[in-house]
Amino acid sequence: MQYYMASYNGSVNDGMQYKQHGSEKDVLRLFPELKAIIRRLPLRTIDFRMANGDRFRIYNIHLNKSLSHK
């Protein structure tokens, strides 16, 4: 699992430039409330839009696990 963040720079036409920020340990340490969601749902990717327009994406969730994991 990797997570990426993109900063909103004020224009939709400029696009969002995502940069990798960390791994699974970083995600769960920085956003502990996501742990229950990630464990409960068979997700591959999550995308959030923050109140300030920034975006936060997590990729490769459960990449090496079956969908029946618990």
C-alpha positions as a printed Julia matrix, in Angstrom:
70×3 Matrix{Float64}:
   0.0     0.0     0.0
   1.3     3.45   -0.9
  -0.25    6.85   -0.39
  -0.03    9.94   -2.53
  -0.99   13.56   -1.93
  -1.69   16.31   -4.45
  -1.91   19.98   -3.59
  -4.63   22.11   -5.08
  -3.01   25.07   -6.78
  -6.14   27.04   -7.61
  -6.93   25.99  -11.18
  -8.65   22.87  -12.46
  -6.88   23.33  -15.8
  -3.48   23.13  -14.11
  -4.31   19.64  -12.84
  -3.2    17.89   -9.7
   0.34   16.62   -9.35
   0.44   13.6    -7.04
   3.6    12.76   -5.12
   4.22    9.57   -3.17
   4.5    10.22    0.54
   4.77    6.9     2.29
   3.86    3.3     2.85
   1.27    1.27    4.77
   2.9     1.95    8.15
   2.85    5.69    7.46
  -0.82    5.67    6.44
  -1.93    3.78    9.53
   0.21    5.91   11.84
  -0.91    9.25   10.38
  -4.56    8.29    9.8
  -5.48    5.66   12.43
  -9.21    6.1    11.75
  -8.69    4.55    8.3
  -7.45    1.28    9.8
 -10.97    0.0    10.55
 -12.26    1.01    7.11
  -9.34   -0.64    5.31
  -9.7    -3.85    7.31
 -13.49   -4.01    6.91
 -13.89   -3.32    3.19
 -12.35   -5.09    0.17
 -10.89   -1.89   -1.26
  -8.1    -1.48   -3.8
  -7.94    2.34   -3.9
  -9.32    5.21   -1.81
  -9.45    8.82   -2.96
 -10.31   11.73   -0.64
 -10.72   15.4    -1.42
  -9.77   17.6     1.53
 -11.66   20.76    2.53
  -8.84   22.92    1.11
  -8.98   21.16   -2.28
  -5.96   18.88   -1.75
  -6.35   15.22   -2.64
  -5.23   12.12   -0.8
  -5.07    8.7    -2.49
  -4.16    5.27   -1.2
  -3.27    2.61   -3.78
  -2.69   -1.14   -3.68
  -4.83   -1.81   -0.62
  -5.06   -5.57   -0.01
  -2.9    -6.1    -3.09
  -1.5    -9.42   -1.86
  -4.54  -10.56    0.15
  -7.69  -12.37   -0.87
 -10.99  -10.51   -0.71
 -12.1   -12.81    2.11
  -9.37  -11.57    4.48
 -10.17  -10.86    8.15
